[in-house]
Amino acid sequence: MNIVFDLDGTLIDSAPDIQAVAAKILGKLGKPPLSIEETRDFIGEGAKILVSRMMASRGIEETPESHAQIFGDFVAEYEYAVERAVFYPGVVDALAVLKGGGHKLALCTNKPELPARAVMKHMGLGPIFDAFVAGGMTKNPKPDPEMALKCVADLGGGPTLYVGDSGTDAQTAQNAGLPFALYTEGYRKSPVDEIPHDWAFDHFDRLAEIVAEAQARHAAA
């Protein structure tokens, strides 16, 4: 079975790195840094949206020119911001079990491509994944289904489970016609019962069982 994963808030907590980048950018503008709670709340729909939310939160007028300048500065710093990211509990073991079980794994993230590749390299994720789609590699970001469907195609098609942590991921899975497993300890902005999902889990030691259930469900369909 194919398993497509979101990255930030699902496999890794990268908010401390993003917070540090935002602090540097805002500091140059004479603005106070984001709290970690604000940072996590702003993550999920791509760096351009994050920058817009950051600007609005600090009273920075957004014009096409001001956003382009701040976004450019943000991404330039973001590419190298990998030192503070950590795996959520059980992720490394779960990925190893799934990979060892013959499943094909893909990463589907709105994080821009260069920062995504940098953090994957830093955390040793590159060899784990058989497909990778990040922000800017397709025309439309999540929750448009294009990124997820490209992952499925790059994996060779077939039954696929989507794993993510947010309403954006849930909508992506719905739009792509994929069953969805919700990791509840990431960056979600809504209560679990308000996010459409087929499975919900709070620790990655449950994921192999969910994949087996998804396979059984597909076989019975």
Stockholm file with secondary structure:
# STOCKHOLM 1.0

chainA/1-221         MNIVFDLDGTLIDSAPDIQAVAAKILGKLGKPPLSIEETRDFIGEGAKILVSRMMASRGIEETPESHAQIFGDFVAEYEYAVERAVFYPGVVDALAVLKGGGHKLALCTNKPELPARAVMKHMGLGPIFDAFVAGGMTKNPKPDPEMALKCVADLGGGPTLYVGDSGTDAQTAQNAGLPFALYTEGYRKSPVDEIPHDWAFDHFDRLAEIVAEAQARHAAA
#=GR chainA/1-221 SS CEEEECCBTTTEECHHHHHHHHHHHHHHTTCCCCCHHHHHHHCSSCHHHHHHHHHHHTTCCCCHHHHHHHHHHHHHHHTTCCTTCEECTTHHHHHHHHHHTTCEEEEEEEEEHHHHHHHHHHTTCGGGCSEEEEETSSSSCTTSTHHHHHHHHHTTSSCEEEEESSHHHHHHHHHHTCCEEEETTSSCCSCGGGSCCSEEESSGGGHHHHHHHHHHHHHHC
#=GC SS_cons         CEEEECCBTTTEECHHHHHHHHHHHHHHTTCCCCCHHHHHHHCSSCHHHHHHHHHHHTTCCCCHHHHHHHHHHHHHHHTTCCTTCEECTTHHHHHHHHHHTTCEEEEEEEEEHHHHHHHHHHTTCGGGCSEEEEETSSSSCTTSTHHHHHHHHHTTSSCEEEEESSHHHHHHHHHHTCCEEEETTSSCCSCGGGSCCSEEESSGGGHHHHHHHHHHHHHHC
//
